[in-house]
Amino acid sequence: MSEDESRCEAASHQKTVLLGVTGCIAAYKSCEIVRLLQKAGVRVKVVMTEHATEFVGPLTFRSLTHEPVGVGLFDNPSDPIHHISLAQEADLFLIAPCTANVIAKLANGLADDLLTTTALATTAPLVIAPAMNVNMYENGATRYNIGKLHIRGARIIETGDGYLACGDVGKGRLADVEDIVSAVLDELGLSRDLAGKRVMVTAGPTVEPIDPVRYISNHSSGKTGYAIARAAALRGADVTLVSGPVSIAPPEAVRTVRVRTALEMFEAAQEAFGAADIAVFAAAVADVRPKQAAPRKLKKGEADAALGAIELVENPDILATLASSKKRQVVVGFAAETDDVVANAEKKLSTKHADLVVANQVGEGKAFGTDDNQVWFVDDEGVEELPRMSKERLADAILDKALEFVR
């Protein structure tokens, strides 16, 4: 899979918010809205009115989002119907700040630029955060237009009350950025039940070198661990992902520590574990490694007998070692088994000091590398069998279960 394909795959699992920015002094606050939405794991694309560019340049938003920024109806020669593609891409259209002029256009179905044309074309939920002078805000025409938008299903985020940029005092100030982002996440149906929590996730395989060419590893794709990290970020957690070598792009708004060997993973996980509230050990760590990696390629046959007699030593048991020192941490381990799945998971629950073990059967095309899985939750209360589901849904189910153990 190419890097571009990996990014597309990662983006397909994210919610996309189209952020409309209009010509208002509060436009600079839209940069903070972008940052907080990204921290929540949301993909953000920006469309601006031409007047908005007088306050914040498109390059600023392009640098923040790593996405093209739309301004003019015909500014993307490769996409002659730009407003339609933007409208279809959005899971939600947020306009913040939204001026009295743009509110009037939206209320009356006018579409004379890229932002308003896209708003008319989209079927996504519309969230509007007005910002303007107090007299403009309280004008009967503005109140009428806001009422029309509310009746048509738009969510209006009430303005703040206080000192305005023009020097007047009263309502009209853009709502607090945190309140705007909270409303957007609520509309997207994204739970924030992990806000303020730190989550550590290990994912993928480890690679134990034999020589510069060969290594010991396994078939783990990292998909489950990455899905858990992404889901935790979407739910508000501060996430550290310790990842072995995989071919998928890391989730947005996640601190990713890349490792290769079990020893490197142990060191990185140990560093993150102390601060974690929830630690999910989803990585498939190699049980053994060559005692000494050869500095050159080993040859077959009598020329290099060492290839047929590699001395192996055990890798540290990352889960058991770290979990034995847990204090407040909730520890989730995984048991990948080919037979006696539940029985082996029950043994692992006690020997590894885990609060929860997620057991799954591997081999014959199951679990490793797939987009879905079937698992059993094993804890001190018993065994719960879950139906086969996508790894994205499974990630949320694991986090839901982990929250039951939060101390």
DRENMARGU-164055 format. One record per residue (C-alpha): residue number from 1; x negated, y negated, z. Coordinates in pm, whole numbers, plus 50000, padded with zeros to 5 digits. Example, Ala and Ser with C-alpha at 12.3 -4.5 7.8 and 13.67 -1.06 7.14 Angstrom:
<marfis>
n / c1 / c2 / c3
1 / 48770 / 50450 / 50780;
2 / 48633 / 50106 / 50714;
</marfis>
This chain:
<marfis>
n / c1 / c2 / c3
1 / 50000 / 50000 / 50000;
2 / 49863 / 49661 / 49899;
3 / 49835 / 49367 / 50142;
4 / 50118 / 49184 / 49959;
5 / 50340 / 49492 / 49980;
6 / 50263 / 49522 / 50351;
7 / 50364 / 49160 / 50407;
8 / 50688 / 49217 / 50214;
9 / 50764 / 49527 / 50420;
10 / 50701 / 49337 / 50744;
11 / 50914 / 49044 / 50625;
12 / 51203 / 49280 / 50537;
13 / 51240 / 49364 / 50907;
14 / 51248 / 48997 / 51014;
15 / 51531 / 48752 / 51030;
16 / 51478 / 48453 / 50801;
17 / 51584 / 48105 / 50908;
18 / 51598 / 47834 / 50645;
19 / 51519 / 47508 / 50824;
20 / 51655 / 47194 / 50663;
21 / 51481 / 46870 / 50758;
22 / 51640 / 46533 / 50678;
23 / 51517 / 46172 / 50687;
24 / 51506 / 46091 / 51056;
25 / 51236 / 45985 / 51302;
26 / 51305 / 46311 / 51491;
27 / 51175 / 46509 / 51191;
28 / 50845 / 46558 / 51372;
29 / 51029 / 46775 / 51627;
30 / 51108 / 47021 / 51347;
31 / 50745 / 47132 / 51364;
32 / 50803 / 47250 / 51720;
33 / 51123 / 47424 / 51612;
34 / 50920 / 47616 / 51354;
35 / 50665 / 47718 / 51617;
36 / 50921 / 47842 / 51867;
37 / 51117 / 48037 / 51606;
38 / 50796 / 48201 / 51489;
39 / 50707 / 48285 / 51849;
40 / 51042 / 48463 / 51867;
41 / 50941 / 48670 / 51565;
42 / 51158 / 48485 / 51314;
43 / 51041 / 48402 / 50963;
44 / 51095 / 48034 / 50878;
45 / 51119 / 47864 / 50540;
46 / 51165 / 47488 / 50511;
47 / 51366 / 47274 / 50271;
48 / 51343 / 46895 / 50299;
49 / 51519 / 46592 / 50164;
50 / 51295 / 46342 / 49985;
51 / 51353 / 46089 / 50265;
52 / 51235 / 46347 / 50522;
53 / 50896 / 46356 / 50349;
54 / 50845 / 45995 / 50454;
55 / 50830 / 46114 / 50817;
56 / 50657 / 46455 / 50787;
57 / 50476 / 46578 / 50478;
58 / 50565 / 46911 / 50313;
59 / 50204 / 47023 / 50356;
60 / 50253 / 47021 / 50735;
61 / 50540 / 47269 / 50712;
62 / 50363 / 47476 / 50452;
63 / 50063 / 47505 / 50685;
64 / 50287 / 47605 / 50977;
65 / 50506 / 47856 / 50793;
66 / 50264 / 47987 / 50527;
67 / 50563 / 47959 / 50293;
68 / 50636 / 47723 / 50001;
69 / 50837 / 47417 / 50104;
70 / 51133 / 47309 / 49891;
71 / 51199 / 46941 / 49824;
72 / 51327 / 46883 / 49471;
73 / 51586 / 47082 / 49281;
74 / 51337 / 47152 / 49004;
75 / 51006 / 47162 / 49190;
76 / 50958 / 47539 / 49146;
77 / 50910 / 47617 / 48775;
78 / 50893 / 47991 / 48847;
79 / 51242 / 47981 / 49003;
80 / 51482 / 47778 / 48785;
81 / 51772 / 47840 / 49026;
82 / 51581 / 47762 / 49345;
83 / 51883 / 47668 / 49556;
84 / 52044 / 48006 / 49490;
85 / 51737 / 48211 / 49580;
86 / 51690 / 48008 / 49900;
87 / 52058 / 48047 / 49988;
88 / 52045 / 48424 / 49940;
89 / 51724 / 48463 / 50140;
90 / 51854 / 48294 / 50454;
91 / 52002 / 48485 / 50746;
92 / 52083 / 48145 / 50895;
93 / 52059 / 47785 / 50773;
94 / 51955 / 47539 / 51045;
95 / 51951 / 47166 / 50968;
96 / 51754 / 46982 / 51237;
97 / 51747 / 46691 / 51249;
98 / 52061 / 46623 / 51046;
99 / 52140 / 46260 / 50962;
100 / 52486 / 46104 / 50941;
101 / 52444 / 46085 / 50562;
102 / 52375 / 46457 / 50523;
103 / 52657 / 46544 / 50765;
104 / 52893 / 46342 / 50544;
105 / 52771 / 46524 / 50232;
106 / 52811 / 46866 / 50393;
107 / 53157 / 46785 / 50527;
108 / 53278 / 46678 / 50184;
109 / 53107 / 46941 / 49972;
110 / 52862 / 46705 / 49802;
111 / 52549 / 46863 / 49660;
112 / 52306 / 46615 / 49504;
113 / 51968 / 46750 / 49619;
114 / 51802 / 47082 / 49702;
115 / 51905 / 47085 / 50070;
116 / 52275 / 47009 / 50021;
117 / 52301 / 47231 / 49712;
118 / 52151 / 47520 / 49905;
119 / 52389 / 47455 / 50197;
120 / 52685 / 47474 / 49960;
121 / 52555 / 47795 / 49800;
122 / 52469 / 47992 / 50111;
123 / 52700 / 48233 / 50292;
124 / 52469 / 48240 / 50596;
125 / 52579 / 48082 / 50927;
126 / 52520 / 47706 / 50938;
127 / 52378 / 47541 / 51251;
128 / 52355 / 47162 / 51260;
129 / 52161 / 46950 / 51510;
130 / 52258 / 46585 / 51447;
131 / 52025 / 46294 / 51524;
132 / 52101 / 45926 / 51464;
133 / 52169 / 45586 / 51624;
134 / 52436 / 45588 / 51895;
135 / 52673 / 45365 / 51695;
136 / 52639 / 45583 / 51387;
137 / 52703 / 45892 / 51597;
138 / 53014 / 45745 / 51760;
139 / 53151 / 45602 / 51437;
140 / 53492 / 45748 / 51353;
141 / 53374 / 45870 / 51010;
142 / 53084 / 46064 / 51163;
143 / 53304 / 46214 / 51434;
144 / 53557 / 46316 / 51167;
145 / 53289 / 46475 / 50949;
146 / 53140 / 46667 / 51242;
147 / 53489 / 46789 / 51329;
148 / 53546 / 46910 / 50973;
149 / 53219 / 47106 / 50980;
150 / 53308 / 47257 / 51316;
151 / 53649 / 47371 / 51189;
152 / 53482 / 47529 / 50886;
153 / 53265 / 47740 / 51117;
154 / 52942 / 47544 / 51148;
155 / 52781 / 47543 / 51491;
156 / 52713 / 47187 / 51605;
157 / 52445 / 47136 / 51870;
158 / 52547 / 46836 / 52078;
159 / 52306 / 46543 / 52075;
160 / 52122 / 46423 / 52382;
161 / 52197 / 46106 / 52574;
162 / 51925 / 45851 / 52650;
163 / 51674 / 45610 / 52504;
164 / 51670 / 45619 / 52123;
165 / 51385 / 45537 / 51884;
166 / 51567 / 45224 / 51764;
167 / 51574 / 45088 / 52120;
168 / 51943 / 45154 / 52189;
169 / 52057 / 45377 / 52473;
170 / 52329 / 45639 / 52436;
171 / 52414 / 45959 / 52252;
172 / 52247 / 46043 / 51923;
173 / 51910 / 46180 / 52028;
174 / 51819 / 46519 / 51881;
175 / 51900 / 46799 / 52127;
176 / 51609 / 46959 / 52311;
177 / 51408 / 47183 / 52083;
178 / 51444 / 47476 / 52324;
179 / 51825 / 47441 / 52315;
180 / 51824 / 47434 / 51936;
181 / 51610 / 47747 / 51912;
182 / 51822 / 47923 / 52174;
183 / 52137 / 47850 / 51973;
184 / 51975 / 47982 / 51656;
185 / 51865 / 48305 / 51821;
186 / 52211 / 48345 / 51968;
187 / 52368 / 48308 / 51622;
188 / 52124 / 48565 / 51486;
189 / 52225 / 48807 / 51759;
190 / 51874 / 48829 / 51897;
191 / 51861 / 48916 / 52266;
192 / 51609 / 48720 / 52476;
193 / 51614 / 48961 / 52769;
194 / 51234 / 48996 / 52762;
195 / 51164 / 48623 / 52785;
196 / 50888 / 48566 / 53039;
197 / 50775 / 48930 / 53026;
198 / 50439 / 49054 / 52901;
199 / 50444 / 49369 / 52691;
200 / 50143 / 49572 / 52581;
201 / 50178 / 49825 / 52299;
202 / 49918 / 50066 / 52163;
203 / 49979 / 50191 / 51811;
204 / 49835 / 50392 / 51524;
205 / 49558 / 50651 / 51520;
206 / 49201 / 50628 / 51638;
207 / 48908 / 50710 / 51411;
208 / 48612 / 50897 / 51559;
209 / 48308 / 50886 / 51326;
210 / 48111 / 51199 / 51242;
211 / 47875 / 51018 / 51007;
212 / 47905 / 50709 / 50783;
213 / 48143 / 50904 / 50554;
214 / 48350 / 51141 / 50770;
215 / 48562 / 51101 / 51081;
216 / 48813 / 51276 / 51306;
217 / 49164 / 51125 / 51307;
218 / 49533 / 51211 / 51271;
219 / 49841 / 51128 / 51061;
220 / 49982 / 50843 / 51272;
221 / 50105 / 50551 / 51058;
222 / 50157 / 50309 / 51348;
223 / 50515 / 50235 / 51238;
224 / 50677 / 50312 / 51572;
225 / 50429 / 50107 / 51777;
226 / 50452 / 49815 / 51536;
227 / 50833 / 49830 / 51547;
228 / 50823 / 49820 / 51928;
229 / 50585 / 49522 / 51927;
230 / 50803 / 49339 / 51674;
231 / 51124 / 49411 / 51868;
232 / 50967 / 49297 / 52197;
233 / 50858 / 48967 / 52038;
234 / 51206 / 48911 / 51896;
235 / 51345 / 48962 / 52245;
236 / 51120 / 48691 / 52387;
237 / 50823 / 48885 / 52524;
238 / 50460 / 48781 / 52513;
239 / 50324 / 49082 / 52323;
240 / 49975 / 49225 / 52288;
241 / 49943 / 49498 / 52024;
242 / 49633 / 49717 / 52043;
243 / 49619 / 49880 / 51702;
244 / 49411 / 50150 / 51547;
245 / 49350 / 50135 / 51169;
246 / 49682 / 50128 / 50980;
247 / 49799 / 50003 / 50641;
248 / 50090 / 49788 / 50760;
249 / 50084 / 49417 / 50837;
250 / 50099 / 49310 / 51204;
251 / 50426 / 49156 / 51326;
252 / 50463 / 48780 / 51350;
253 / 50420 / 48615 / 51691;
254 / 50226 / 48913 / 51830;
255 / 49870 / 48906 / 51958;
256 / 49700 / 49189 / 51767;
257 / 49374 / 49348 / 51882;
258 / 49229 / 49575 / 51615;
259 / 49023 / 49875 / 51721;
260 / 48896 / 50191 / 51559;
261 / 48779 / 50442 / 51817;
262 / 48941 / 50575 / 52134;
263 / 48673 / 50406 / 52345;
264 / 48748 / 50072 / 52181;
265 / 49123 / 50125 / 52233;
266 / 49067 / 50214 / 52598;
267 / 48868 / 49897 / 52656;
268 / 49125 / 49673 / 52483;
269 / 49423 / 49840 / 52654;
270 / 49254 / 49818 / 52992;
271 / 49206 / 49444 / 52944;
272 / 49573 / 49389 / 52857;
273 / 49726 / 49636 / 53104;
274 / 49666 / 49436 / 53421;
275 / 49883 / 49145 / 53308;
276 / 50154 / 49361 / 53146;
277 / 50505 / 49405 / 53283;
278 / 50577 / 49685 / 53034;
279 / 50308 / 49902 / 52877;
280 / 50402 / 50127 / 52585;
281 / 50140 / 50382 / 52485;
282 / 50258 / 50475 / 52134;
283 / 49913 / 50531 / 51980;
284 / 49803 / 50878 / 51872;
285 / 49460 / 50881 / 52035;
286 / 49213 / 51146 / 51921;
287 / 49153 / 51392 / 52207;
288 / 48787 / 51442 / 52118;
289 / 48502 / 51267 / 51940;
290 / 48160 / 51376 / 51815;
291 / 47910 / 51337 / 52097;
292 / 47675 / 51157 / 51861;
293 / 47767 / 51010 / 51522;
294 / 47502 / 51084 / 51261;
295 / 47332 / 50777 / 51111;
296 / 47341 / 50931 / 50760;
297 / 47576 / 51153 / 50565;
298 / 47546 / 51515 / 50674;
299 / 47503 / 51766 / 50391;
300 / 47670 / 52102 / 50349;
301 / 47483 / 52432 / 50367;
302 / 47146 / 52520 / 50512;
303 / 47006 / 52178 / 50432;
304 / 47191 / 52032 / 50726;
305 / 47326 / 52286 / 50972;
306 / 47451 / 52003 / 51197;
307 / 47763 / 51963 / 50981;
308 / 47880 / 52306 / 51089;
309 / 47792 / 52260 / 51454;
310 / 47923 / 51918 / 51558;
311 / 47923 / 51884 / 51936;
312 / 48249 / 51736 / 52060;
313 / 48328 / 51557 / 52385;
314 / 48661 / 51452 / 52533;
315 / 48788 / 51099 / 52490;
316 / 48925 / 50917 / 52794;
317 / 49295 / 50977 / 52862;
318 / 49406 / 50617 / 52817;
319 / 49764 / 50668 / 52933;
320 / 49682 / 50872 / 53244;
321 / 49387 / 50656 / 53348;
322 / 49565 / 50322 / 53325;
323 / 49901 / 50447 / 53455;
324 / 49735 / 50590 / 53766;
325 / 49643 / 50234 / 53865;
326 / 49984 / 50077 / 53789;
327 / 50141 / 49837 / 54035;
328 / 50446 / 49660 / 53896;
329 / 50397 / 49788 / 53541;
330 / 50659 / 50002 / 53369;
331 / 50469 / 50269 / 53176;
332 / 50611 / 50437 / 52866;
333 / 50420 / 50729 / 52716;
334 / 50477 / 50936 / 52404;
335 / 50465 / 51313 / 52359;
336 / 50415 / 51429 / 52000;
337 / 50471 / 51804 / 52004;
338 / 50512 / 52083 / 51750;
339 / 50695 / 52317 / 51992;
340 / 50849 / 52314 / 52341;
341 / 50895 / 51942 / 52294;
342 / 51099 / 51862 / 52605;
343 / 50913 / 52102 / 52834;
344 / 50576 / 51955 / 52735;
345 / 50713 / 51603 / 52781;
346 / 50833 / 51688 / 53132;
347 / 50483 / 51804 / 53223;
348 / 50337 / 51489 / 53075;
349 / 50573 / 51269 / 53278;
350 / 50411 / 51376 / 53606;
351 / 50052 / 51435 / 53496;
352 / 50029 / 51101 / 53314;
353 / 50200 / 50893 / 53588;
354 / 50450 / 50756 / 53336;
355 / 50796 / 50616 / 53416;
356 / 50932 / 50733 / 53082;
357 / 50808 / 50972 / 52815;
358 / 50942 / 50949 / 52461;
359 / 50921 / 51299 / 52318;
360 / 50934 / 51380 / 51948;
361 / 50862 / 51675 / 51726;
362 / 50590 / 51632 / 51467;
363 / 50482 / 51829 / 51163;
364 / 50671 / 51940 / 50852;
365 / 50736 / 51580 / 50750;
366 / 50874 / 51471 / 51087;
367 / 50780 / 51158 / 51285;
368 / 50435 / 51069 / 51144;
369 / 50465 / 50830 / 50850;
370 / 50845 / 50838 / 50833;
371 / 51081 / 50540 / 50863;
372 / 51310 / 50716 / 51111;
373 / 51278 / 50962 / 51397;
374 / 51467 / 51165 / 51654;
375 / 51345 / 51159 / 52014;
376 / 51423 / 51261 / 52369;
377 / 51388 / 51027 / 52667;
378 / 51239 / 51213 / 52962;
379 / 51223 / 51057 / 53309;
380 / 51273 / 51157 / 53673;
381 / 51650 / 51145 / 53627;
382 / 51654 / 51401 / 53346;
383 / 51652 / 51427 / 52967;
384 / 51847 / 51217 / 52718;
385 / 51860 / 51325 / 52354;
386 / 51896 / 51043 / 52104;
387 / 52033 / 51083 / 51750;
388 / 51808 / 51034 / 51450;
389 / 51770 / 50663 / 51381;
390 / 51544 / 50409 / 51213;
391 / 51225 / 50323 / 51398;
392 / 51349 / 49964 / 51426;
393 / 51661 / 50078 / 51615;
394 / 51453 / 50323 / 51815;
395 / 51221 / 50040 / 51921;
396 / 51511 / 49851 / 52079;
397 / 51640 / 50169 / 52243;
398 / 51297 / 50226 / 52402;
399 / 51280 / 49868 / 52529;
400 / 51637 / 49892 / 52664;
401 / 51538 / 50204 / 52856;
402 / 51211 / 50050 / 52981;
403 / 51402 / 49753 / 53123;
404 / 51588 / 49994 / 53353;
405 / 51257 / 50057 / 53533;
406 / 51147 / 49694 / 53569;
407 / 51051 / 49645 / 53930;
</marfis>
